[in-house]
């Protein structure tokens, strides 16, 4: 507006000058000069009018722009605040006020931004000030801020310096409140954890029910025959074989449970998978319904692998039986193939849950059927213990298969769709790093072998200890017995000159077998220690190097098994 007033004053001066010249010079020359001045005045006035219009337009556009910008800032859902170089609030918008629980700008403007600072925050406004003061914009960041009521909000933001006449005059921030989203994500995570826990409990319930069902049947056989033997002692020997058979079946169930957990005890050897699969196919063909055609296609160039033959037979048997049951009474085909397959680095082959299968050379067994297939629910639960679509109490099934494969460092792939059959693909490494148990004593047939000396027997179960002590004494040993590792350690320290070897359990109170092993080896590195465990040899050898163990005998063991391990240790020492 000052520029408009100045232009008007100039025009008035020119007009007066022209009138004075006309009055003082009534000559023709004076008239011409006056006319020229009047013409210049008219041109200048026209220019002034145009300049005034342009200036008015610029002022209006600026006002509209400022109003538009103010409207955006005040109506955006993002919070906005501007602070000066000292950190005092210069302006905030309505969204910022709502986010922080303030009623008006008057409560905030002029105050330092530390009123919203959260000292414990890992991302604070203060932490970013150094960058802003250097003139650097921050396109994205996170921080927490304190609301008026003391609660904490979580935000993402962008910020940049405000520059006036080439100098930084303050800083502008735009923030988005993500507190509700984080709350939803945390709630979702909590629900997922609760669901996973519920699924674990469901699986454990199914597992416990299945084990209880099978063990109760076995215990009924044992208890029943013991009762019959007690009623008629003259015929007691007749009841021993079925008792022993039931006990062996219980031991087999325990081994199957360890296989399910991927901690099975293995007797490893070099296995010709072509012969093993062909053997199982020929056996199962004789028992499979005639409506099911089993078609093997076994490559002859598959090298031998290191594994447990009985466990690998269980894999083949379970897959073929499951395929036959999936076909049911309809006409169908089970296609069995065995090939050598190499997975190269970067191929990103994945197993049934999406884990990368390590590069290497594998014996690849594939069992495909034309049966009913599986829906998503069945595929999700197929590896749960005792899960079945037929009836309850079927055993560990596919969960044991998966455990055996895992213990052999292999992998499994599953492809299935309702009404379109199922394909299981098993990868077994041709070069296996599974620790061998071949060093664990030869099987000696002699029943006349007798030992000598004194054995320190460590076992927390009294009945197991009584049986083991009786076996050791029958083999010619004298026995010190202890109920836990601490008691055994004290016995050894007081009688070390008399003790020739140690037979110890692993799971015990006060001091377990692992700790006892280390303590005894520290006292006497050459002392032979035999480990007896129900956890499986594989679990033990992950905690204690095989080379340091004199012998391994897995529970439950027979007299001849304990004898052979002891003979191998004594005669080999």
DANORKA-V301001 format. One record per backbone hydrogen bond with DSSP energy under -1.0 kcal/mol. NH is the residue of the N-H (numbers start at 1). CO is the residue of the C=O. Records with the same first field share a line. If there is no record, write none. Layout:
# DANORKA-V301001
NH: CO / CO
This chain:
# DANORKA-V301001
5: 1
6: 2
7: 3
8: 4
9: 5
10: 6
11: 7
12: 8
13: 9
14: 10
15: 11
16: 12
17: 13
18: 14
19: 15
20: 16
21: 17
22: 18
23: 19
24: 20
25: 21
31: 27
32: 28
33: 29
34: 30
35: 31
36: 32
37: 33
38: 34
39: 35
40: 36
41: 37
42: 38
43: 39
44: 40
45: 41
46: 42
47: 43
48: 44
49: 45
50: 46
51: 47
52: 48
53: 49
54: 50
55: 51
56: 52
57: 53
58: 54
59: 55
60: 56
61: 57
62: 58
63: 59
64: 60
65: 61
66: 62
67: 63
68: 64
69: 65
70: 66
71: 67
72: 68
73: 69
74: 70
75: 71
76: 72
79: 175
81: 173
82: 91
83: 171
84: 88
87: 84
89: 111
90: 82
91: 82
93: 80
97: 93
98: 94
99: 95
100: 96
102: 97
107: 104
108: 105
109: 105
110: 89
111: 108
113: 87
115: 112
116: 113
121: 118
128: 125
129: 126
132: 128
133: 129
135: 132
136: 131
138: 159
141: 157
143: 155
144: 123
145: 153
146: 116
147: 151
148: 100
150: 147
153: 145
155: 143
156: 176
157: 141
158: 174
159: 138
160: 172
162: 170
164: 167
167: 164
169: 162
170: 162
171: 83
172: 160
173: 81
174: 158
175: 79
176: 156
178: 154
182: 178
183: 179
184: 180
185: 181
186: 182
187: 183
188: 184
189: 185
190: 186
191: 187
192: 188
193: 189
194: 190
195: 191
196: 192
197: 193
198: 194
199: 195
200: 196
201: 197
202: 198
203: 199
204: 200
205: 201
206: 202
207: 203
208: 204
209: 205
210: 206
211: 207
212: 208
213: 209
214: 210
215: 211
216: 212
217: 213
218: 214
219: 215
220: 216
221: 217
222: 218
223: 219
224: 220
225: 221
226: 222
227: 223
228: 224
229: 225
230: 226
231: 227
232: 228
235: 232
236: 233
238: 235
239: 236
243: 239
244: 240
245: 241
246: 242
247: 243
248: 244
249: 245
250: 246
251: 247
252: 248
253: 249
254: 250
255: 251
256: 252
257: 253
258: 254
259: 255
260: 256
261: 257
262: 259
263: 258
269: 307
271: 305
273: 271
276: 272
277: 273
278: 274
279: 275
280: 276
281: 277
282: 278
283: 279
284: 280
285: 281
288: 284
292: 289
293: 332
295: 334
297: 336
299: 338
305: 271
307: 269
312: 308
313: 309
314: 310
315: 311
316: 312
317: 313
318: 314
319: 315
320: 316
321: 317
322: 318
323: 319
324: 320
325: 321
326: 322
327: 323
328: 324
330: 327
332: 291
334: 293
335: 368
336: 295
337: 366
338: 297
339: 364
341: 362
343: 360
347: 344
351: 355
352: 412
354: 351
357: 349
360: 343
362: 341
363: 428
364: 339
365: 426
366: 337
367: 424
368: 335
369: 422
370: 333
372: 326
379: 375
380: 376
381: 377
382: 378
384: 381
387: 384
399: 396
401: 397
402: 398
403: 399
404: 400
405: 401
406: 402
407: 403
408: 404
409: 406
410: 405
411: 427
413: 425
415: 423
417: 421
419: 372
420: 417
423: 415
424: 367
425: 413
426: 365
427: 411
428: 363
430: 361
440: 437
441: 439
451: 475
455: 478
456: 501
457: 480
458: 503
459: 482
465: 461
466: 462
467: 463
468: 464
469: 465
470: 466
471: 467
472: 468
473: 469
474: 470
475: 471
476: 473
477: 472
478: 453
480: 455
482: 457
485: 511
488: 484
489: 485
490: 486
491: 487
492: 488
493: 489
494: 490
495: 491
498: 495
499: 495
500: 454
501: 454
502: 528
503: 456
504: 530
505: 458
511: 509
513: 506
516: 512
517: 513
518: 514
519: 515
520: 516
521: 517
522: 518
523: 519
524: 520
527: 524
530: 502
531: 551
532: 504
540: 536
541: 537
543: 540
544: 540
548: 545
549: 546
550: 529
553: 531
555: 533
562: 558
563: 559
564: 560
565: 561
566: 562
567: 563
568: 564
569: 565
570: 566
571: 567
